Amino acid sequence: MKTIEQLKVKIFADGAEKAGMLEMAAKPWIKGLTTNPTLMRKAGIADYKAFAKEILGLIREKPISFEVFSDEFRDMERQAMEIAGWGDNVYVKVPITNTRQEPAYPLIQKLAAQKVKLNVTALMTLDQVKGTVRALNPEVPSYISVFAGRIADTGRDPLPLMVDSLQTMKNNPKAELIWASPRELLNIFQADEIGCHVITVTNDILKKLSLVGYDLGEYSLDTVKMFYQDGRTAGFQL
């Protein structure tokens, strides 16, 4: 079994809490960071720009993705251009559609033509991947985020789509595929096995990294001890 250091897939920390982001950014095996409006809201962020600028003042070397939050493409473009100007390590997250399910390809193409580094997000179909690849600028680094975890939530195996996406993206060598919304630590190893470029991982899952390669007999014993101690602590009697 590979160690984390032996993996080829790049692990990006996904979160919006300053302390957690800084902790993860300091680790050499964390190659980048991402966030989104939902995570920021949950973290209690009130001033989007101030938070982003503070983080970017502390994390300068690793790529960080910040997302637009308008639902109108013209305003998305304005937001994207402002976000792109915050730093050389900034990637602008643009959703694949707006809430009316209108495709964002024209906007993606327009921003890519202006050499904005994009992270196109919330993709779940191969047609969306193909459309995004056509819209991106092959001369500009970019990410394509396929939400494999959410696909799995529907009972579908995301692996075939991820493999097909990698094949589709071969015509754009500067575009990297992100395995987004993983549900368990195993997904990191699955992403690595198929040659996925990046996987975004929340701190809750990253905390399980100490278990990689752990002896299963010992893990079984740990579990038995946990059940036993919890039963004693609860004071259960029969």
Residue, then its C-alpha position, 0 to 999 in steps of 0.5 A: m500500500k502506498t504512503i501519502e508521500q508516494l501518491k502522485v495525485k495532488i491533495f488540495a485541502d478544502g475548507a474555509e476556516k483560517a486556522g485549518m487552512l494555514e495548518m494544511a498549507a504548512k504541510p508539504w504534501i498539501k499542494g493547494l487549497t480550495t474553498n467555496p461560498t457554502l464552506m465560507r458561510k458555514a465558517g461564519i465568514a462575513d466579508y468575502k474579500a477581506f477573508a480572501k485577502e487575509i488568506l492570500g497574504l499568508i499563503r502565497e506559494k500554493p494555488i488557492s481557488f475562490e469562487v464567484f457567487s453571482d447567478e448572472f454571467r455578466d456579474m460573474e465575469r466582473q467578480a471573476m476578473e476582480i478575484a483573478g487580480w488578487g494574486d498569481n496563485v489564485y484560480v477563479k471557480v466558475p460553476i458549470t451553469n447558473t441556477r437556471q441551468e444555462p451553460a457557462y461555456p461562453l463565460i469560461q471561454k471569455l475569461a480563458a481568453q483573458k488568461v484567467k486561471l479557472n477552476v470550473t466546478a460542479l461538473m457531473t457529466l462527460d458532456q459537461v467535461k467535453g464542453t469545458v475542455r472546448a471552452l478553456n484556453p489550452e495555453v492557460p493552467s486550469y482545473i476541471s472539478v468533477f464532483a465524484g462524491r456527489i455522483a456516488d451519492t446517487g448510487r452511481d460509480p464515478l470511476p468510469l466518468m473520471v477515467d473518461s474525463l482524463q481521456t477527454m482532457k488529453n487535448n488540453p495538457k494544462a488542464e487538470l482533473i479534480w476529484a471533488s467532494p470525496r466521501e472517504l479516505l479511500n477516494i484518495f487512493q482511487a484517484d491516484e490509481i486512475g491518474c487523476h491530477v488532484i483531489t480536494v479533501t476536507n479536514d475531517i477526512l484529512k484527519k484520518l491520514s494517520l490510519v493509512g496502512y494501520d494494522l487491521g487487527e489492531y484497528s479491530l481491537d481499538t474498535v472493541k475497546m471503544f465499544y467497551q469503554d462507551g458502554r462503561t461510561a454510559g453505565f449500562q446494566l442488564 
